[in-house]
Amino acid sequence: MIIFALYHRATARPDRGHTAPFRFTSFFFLTIPSTAYGVGLALIPVIVIDTVIAIVLKGDILSYSTALYTCADSDPSNCVFTVFDLIKDEPGKISVDYEVLRVGRVGIAFLVSGGYLLLVGLKILIPDTTRAGRVYEAYNGNVWLYYVWKRSNMVYCSFWVIMLSVVTI
């Protein structure tokens, strides 16, 4: 807000000897409600998916245990909490650190759900409006599908922005 106020003071045209009035609140109330509504709608599926992943794959959410099986051991890496912890190739011959296994499963699930949400978001942001007039039988060798290329470019750019964010953090 301070940056916006300084920018306004620096660029506002003086009218009859005084600077134009500062109208940050009108600008704020004009833009924020629709943005907050959109963010709120987008957060609903993300929160639901993350909660299901935490409950089903991890066995706990925040500090609440949702484990299906009880464990007498104090170390959670030796305890089976979910049905997915029981899936092993040869249970008698393999020792497993269940904590590492759960974290890996949750990471893969977050990656898949994030990719799916990115795909759904791209279909909303870049809709394909040419499907009504398209005839699939008349293939002439052209592989240029404008909307598919546009979405794939957006996925590519999003991937590199994510990698830049990971490196920065």
Residue, then its C-alpha position, 0 to 999 in steps of 0.5 A: m500500500i505504501i508503494f502504491a501511495l508513493y507511486h500515486r504521489a509521484t505520477a499524479r497530475p497536480d490540478r490547480g496547485h494540489t495533487a489529485p486525491f488518493r483513492f486507494t480504498s475505491f481501487f481496493f474495493l473495486t478489485i479485491p472482492s472478485t479476486a477473493y471470490g475466485v481464490g476462495l473457489a479455487l481453494i475448495p478442491v485443493i483443500v479437499i484433495d490435500t486433506v484426503i491425501a493426508i488422511v489416506l496416505k499419511g495417516d494423520i492430518l495436522s496433529y490428529s491421527t487418522a491411523l487405521y492400525t494402532c502401534a505400541d512402538s514410539d517410533p512412527s517409522n516402524c508402525v503401519f498406519t494405513v492400508f498402503d503401508l501393508i503393500k510390500d513385495e516380500p514382507g518377511k525379507i524387506s525392512v521398510d522405514y514407513e515414514v519415508l515411504r509415506v512421505g514419498r507417497v504423499g509427494i507423488a500424490f501432490l505432484v499428480s493432483g497439482g498436474y491435474l489441477l493445472l490441466v483443469g485450470l488451463k482448460i478454463l483459461i484457454p478454452d477450445t472453441t473450435r470443437a463444434g466445426r471440427v471434422y475428425e475424418a478429414y485429416n490432412g496431415n496437419v498436426w498444428l492444433y492451436y489450443v493444444w500447443k498453447r496449453s502445452n506451452m503454458v504447462y512448459c512455462s509453469f514447470w520452469v517457474i516451479m523449478l525456479s521457485v524450488v531453486t530460489i527457496 
